[in-house]
Amino acid sequence: MATIKDIAEAAGVSSATVSRILNNDSTLNVAPETRQKVLDTANTLKYKKKSRASNRSAYTLGIVQWFSPQQELEDNYYLLIRQGIEDFCMQNCIHVVRTYKADVNYMDALKSVDALVCVGKFSTSEVKHFRELTNNIIFLDMPVNDTTVSTITLDFDQAISTGMDYLTSLGHTKIGFLGGKEYLADRQLFPDTRKKLFTAYCQEHNITYEPYLLEESFTTESGYQMMTELIKKGDLPTAIIASSDPIAIGALRALNDNGIKVPEDISLMGFDDTSLSSFTSPPLTTIHAPAYDMGSFGANIVFNILKLHPATAMKIQLPCKLVKRQSCKELES
């Protein structure tokens, strides 16, 4: 059986440091990387405390991410969710097993976890397999139609209403929508709630939108292509809302390439408030999605599910807020 001394030698730290980390000593001033290295080493050596029940950090949390690592870098919405999870775990000395669906035999890596955070969109069969691994589970960014499963999602109704209220307050009555399509593992299309809410808002407020609604994928390239298609039609709306910042950034590039100025000629709004949105020219007005908080809250909740075993699942919606920058303009009357 591995000892604290074994862990200390393998991790390159003192036995006292290992002991304080494993006992979650909040007074210990140590780099987060060192703390995680000690926890990883203890897990690798299969170290077991004598009194596991008394140590609130003595468990392993699995993260399964539906995006590949490359996709995660291209659209940092899901990267921020994962960082929120991992930062909470690091602060609370929780060992993390990170997996992506793109990994070979990723389910095998999750067999020993005590709790599971599922990030992204999953098919019914995948949800079933995850629940067979553990009942201590939460899904982030995906509603699950099961009253026994906890989820955290964004309040798209509030988000779209906020964005559209702002555009209409600026006098816009011709508004376009550039959306993306997401498919589950069984190739079933996962509907974008934002599109449904956008069309409902337009119909209720007599907004012209039908000629300006396009859907492709959640990428910068797709945003460029959709915007180019609208430009070629020769009939542009006065404002466009995109369902992600990468789409909006691609659309902005297409407008610039065709000599169409933002916001002088057309207003443009994104969604997510990614780090790049404040560095575009002009800086992008967008709807802030609290992705990092979603990850942090998710890890916290599943931690308490593991400890308390509540009989009631939680269905949480996080509010979004409008971030006003320079890509939207009030129409001249």
N, C-alpha and C positions, 0 to 999 in steps of 0.2 A: 504494500500500500504506500502511495506517495506521501511524503511529509512536507511540511512547510519549508524545511531546509532544501529538499529536492527542488521545489518550485523556485526558491530564492536563487539556487545555483543555475538553474536553467534560464531564468529571466534576467539574471545579472543584477539582482538587488539584494538587500539584506533580508534576513529572516524576519526582523521586526517590521520592515515595510510590508512584506507579504502578509504577515499576521494582521496588521492594521487595515490593509486593503480588503482582505477576506472577511474581516469583521465590520467593514463599512465604517471605519473611524472617520467622522466628518472633520476632525481637527487635523488630519494628515494633509500636508501640502505637497502634492505630487502631481506631475504632469499627467494629463488624461491618457496620453499614449502609454505611459508606464503602467498606469492602473489597468488599462485594457490588456497590455502584454501579460501582466500577472494573472488576470482572469483567464486569458486564453491558454496560458501555460498550465494553470490549475486544471482546466478542462481537458487539455491534451493528456496530462498525466493521470486523469481520472481521480483527482483528489476529492475526498469526501470528508466533510466536517462531522464530528461526532453528534452534534446537535443541529441538524439541518433545519429543523422547524423554527429554531430561534433566530436564524440568520435570514433577514429579509432579502438578501442579495443572492442567496444560494439557489439560483435556478437559471435555466437557459431559455431565452426568448428567440424564436425563429422569425425571420423576415422573409417573406416570399414576394418578389417584385415581378409584376407581369411584363414590364419593359426589360429589354436587354440593356447591358451596361452602356452600349453605344447610344441607344435611343434615349437613355436617361441623361446622358451628357448633352444631347441635342435639344432636349426639352426639360429644363431643370425643375419643372413642377413636381415630378415624381422624385427627383433627387432631393428636393427640399423636404418632402414627406419623410424619406428615409433618413435624412440627417436629423430631423426632429426625433425620430424613434431612437436612433443611435446615441444622440446626446443625452436623452433621458436615461438610457441604459447605462451609459458611461458614468453619469452623475450618481447613479444608484448601484453601481457595481454589479450590473446584470450582464451575464455573458450573452453574446449575440452570435447567432448563426445566420449569415446572410446568404440568400439564394436568389437566383433569377430563373424564370421559366426557360430561358435560353440555355441554362446549364444542363449538362448531361446528368441524368439521374438525380435531378434536384430534389425529388421527393425523399430519396434515401437520406439526404443530409438533414432532413427535418424529423426523422423518426424518433430522435431522443429529446426533442424540445419539450419544455413544460408548458409553453404558451406560444401562440402564433399570431402574428400581425400580417394580414394579407393586403397588399397594396395594389390597387388597380382593378381591372375588369376580368372576371373569371366566369367560366361556364358553370352550369348546374352540376355537371359531373365533377368538376374540379372542386367546387364548394363542398360536395359530399366527401371527396377524398381528404380534404383538409380537416373536416370535422371528425373524420375517423382517426386522425392523428391525435387530436386533443379537443376537449370541450372549452378550453381556455383560449378563446379565439375572438378576433375582431377584424372586420373588413373596413378598409379606408378607401374613400372615393368610389364606393360602389354600394348601392342599396341592395339588400338581400331580403327577399320576400319570405322571411321566416321570423316569427316573433320571438324565437329563442336565440337568435344570433344578434350580437351587438354590431352596430355600424356607425361610422362617422362620415357624413357627406357634406357637400356645400349646399347652402340655401340658394339654389339657382333662381327660384321665383323672386326672392328679394334682390338678387344680383342683377337679373335682367331688367326688372322694373326700375331699379336705381339707374342703370345705364341708359335705358330708353327715356326715362323721365328727364334726364339731363339733356339728351339730344333733342327731345321735343321742346324743352324749355328754351333751347337755342333757335327754335323756329323750324326745325327739320321735319318735313312730312313725306320725304322720299328717302327711305333708309334701306340699305342693303345688309345682307348677312352672309359672311363667309364662314362656313362650318367645316368640321372634319368628321370622318367616319371611323368608327372603331369596331373591330370584329373580335368575337370571343374565339376560344380554341376550337369550337365546333363550327366556325365560320359564320355563326349567327351575328347579324348586325346588332350592335349595342346602340340603341337610339340615344341621340344627344338631346337631353331635356331642354337645353338652351334654345335649340331650334324651335321646339314646340312652344315654348313660352314666348319667344320672339314673335312667331306668327300670330299667336293669340293676342299679344299686346297690340300688334299692328291692326288686326281686325277690329279690336275694340276701340282703337283711337283713330281709325280711318287713315292709317299710314299706308302709302303705296310701297309695296315690298316685293311682289311676285316676280317682276323681271330681274330683280337684283339678289336672288337667293341661290347660292351655290354651295355644294358640299364636295370635298375631296378627302384630304387627310390632314392631320395636325402637324404640318411641316411648313417651313419657310418656303420651300420650293412650291408647295401646293398653293400657298397664299399668293405667290407671284403669278402662277398659272391662272388661278381663278380671277385675279384682278385684271390680268391681261385680257382674258376672255370678255370681261365686262367692258373694258376699254374699247375693244374691237367692235362691240355692238353699237357704239356711238351714242349711248344713252346711259349716263351715269346718275346715280342718286346723289343727293347732297351730303349724305353721311353714310358711313359703313361701320358696323360693329362686327368684329371677328371673335370667334369662340376660343382663340388662344393668341398669345402674344407672338409666337412664331408665325402664325398665319398673317397677323397684322403687319409684322415686319416685312414679310415677303410682299404683301400688298403695297406697302409703302415704297419698296424698291421699284415695283412695277410702275407705280404712279410717277415716281421721280424719273424713271427711264423714258417715260412718255411725255415729259414736260408738264405734268399735272401737279400743281402745288398743293401741299397739305399745310395748313388748313384753308388757305385762300380759296382754292377751287373745290375742295371736298374735305369733310371732316372724317377722322378715322379713330376708332376706339378698339383697344385690345381687351384681352381677358387673361388674368393670372398675376400680372405685375411682376414678371420675371426681371432679373437683374439688368438685362439688356434694354428693357423698355424705357429706361430713363436716359439712355445714351444714344438713342436714335436721333435723327434730325428731320423734323422737330421731335423733341421728347414725346413719348407716346402716352396719351390719356388712356387709362386702362382700369379694369376692375380688379382690385386686389383680392386674390384667393389665399387664405391663411394656410398654405400648404405645410410650412414648418410646424405650426401649432397643431395641425391635424395629426402629424406624426407624433409629436410630443404627447398630446392628449391620448392618442391611441395606445401608446406604450404604457402610459400611466393607468389607463382604464383596464387594460388586460392584466397588468400587474395586480390590480385590486380584484379582478375576477379570479385570478389564481389564488389569492390569499383568502378571499371572503366567500367565494362560490355563491354569488347572489342568485336568487331564483328568477329575477327579472332582467331581461336583456335591455340594452340602451340603444335608442335610435336618435342620434344627435345630428343636427344640422348646424353648421357654422356660418355665421353671416359674412358677407363680403362687403367691401367698401369701394367707392369710386375714388380713384387717384387722378385728379385733374392736372394735366400738363399742357402742352401747347399744340396738340394735334386736332383739337376741336374748336370750331369758331361759330359765333352767333351769326345767323343769316341777316343780311341787311334788308330792312322792310321797304 
